[in-house]
Amino acid sequence: MAHSNTVPFQRLPSISFKPLYTIRNFFALLAAAWAEAKDMEQKSHKISGNW
């Protein structure tokens, strides 16, 4: 019984970090896309102001 109780605790760290990296990468990608969209919006305002 003691061995079966310790197995889940040994597996938890290797399982729990993968979603954290995925979430971190998702937010990094989201931030990069938002910054690029904001930059494109600024450029489009400059272009449309010339008409």
One Martini backbone bead per residue (centre of mass of N, CA, C, O) as a GRO file, in nm:
protein
   51
    1MET     BB    1   0.056   0.063  -0.020
    2ALA     BB    2   0.289   0.266  -0.004
    3HIS     BB    3   0.370   0.256  -0.303
    4SER     BB    4   0.094   0.349  -0.430
    5ASN     BB    5   0.106   0.638  -0.289
    6THR     BB    6   0.386   0.744  -0.429
    7VAL     BB    7   0.346   0.749  -0.739
    8PRO     BB    8   0.176   1.010  -0.799
    9PHE     BB    9   0.394   1.210  -0.680
   10GLN     BB   10   0.610   1.143  -0.902
   11ARG     BB   11   0.424   1.231  -1.157
   12LEU     BB   12   0.320   1.523  -1.125
   13PRO     BB   13   0.549   1.718  -1.227
   14SER     BB   14   0.556   1.611  -1.529
   15ILE     BB   15   0.251   1.694  -1.584
   16SER     BB   16   0.209   2.002  -1.472
   17PHE     BB   17   0.411   2.167  -1.668
   18LYS     BB   18   0.292   2.151  -1.956
   19PRO     BB   19   0.047   2.348  -1.931
   20LEU     BB   20   0.218   2.596  -1.851
   21TYR     BB   21   0.376   2.618  -2.115
   22THR     BB   22   0.130   2.642  -2.299
   23ILE     BB   23   0.014   2.900  -2.173
   24ARG     BB   24   0.265   3.076  -2.211
   25ASN     BB   25   0.276   3.048  -2.522
   26PHE     BB   26  -0.003   3.160  -2.578
   27PHE     BB   27   0.045   3.447  -2.455
   28ALA     BB   28   0.287   3.517  -2.632
   29LEU     BB   29   0.135   3.497  -2.900
   30LEU     BB   30  -0.088   3.700  -2.833
   31ALA     BB   31   0.099   3.944  -2.784
   32ALA     BB   32   0.230   3.945  -3.065
   33ALA     BB   33  -0.033   3.978  -3.228
   34TRP     BB   34  -0.126   4.243  -3.093
   35ALA     BB   35   0.121   4.413  -3.169
   36GLU     BB   36   0.093   4.377  -3.474
   37ALA     BB   37  -0.195   4.492  -3.501
   38LYS     BB   38  -0.127   4.770  -3.387
   39ASP     BB   39   0.085   4.843  -3.600
   40MET     BB   40  -0.105   4.815  -3.846
   41GLU     BB   41  -0.305   5.031  -3.753
   42GLN     BB   42  -0.110   5.269  -3.756
   43LYS     BB   43  -0.040   5.246  -4.059
   44SER     BB   44  -0.333   5.278  -4.170
   45HIS     BB   45  -0.375   5.566  -4.060
   46LYS     BB   46  -0.146   5.699  -4.221
   47ILE     BB   47  -0.253   5.623  -4.503
   48SER     BB   48  -0.551   5.739  -4.479
   49GLY     BB   49  -0.451   6.043  -4.427
   50ASN     BB   50  -0.355   6.098  -4.736
   51TRP     BB   51  -0.644   6.128  -4.888
   0.00000   0.00000   0.00000
